[in-house]
Amino acid sequence: MTAETLTAVAGLVLSLLFSYVPGLNGWFDALESTYKRIIMLVLLIVVAGGAYALACVGASEQLGLAVTCDYEGGVALARVFIAALVANQAAYAITKG
């Protein structure tokens, strides 16, 4: 799984969880929009950081993640993280619309 796929799937899954999971969606809906964006940002950072950490301990190949533990891998992950953040916000807006 490429970094692009991983972050896109993570962004979409987070968006769907906060839109449709009973209890979680009610709690999330009650938050101010600024806090909603911060929560999504932090969770996507955790996913991207986790993917990078897995690459650094050598587990990324076993899990099928195409993420490398070097400068280039970090830069690539940062780029796709930004794209995933944008996709996450768009998906949330669409699913809650």
Buried (B, 14 or more C-beta within 10 A) or exposed (E): EEBBEBBBBBBBBBBBEBBEEEEEBEEBEEEEEEEBBEBBBEBBEEBBEBBBEBBBEEEBEEEEBBBBBEEEBBEBBEEBBEBBBEBBBEBBEEBBE
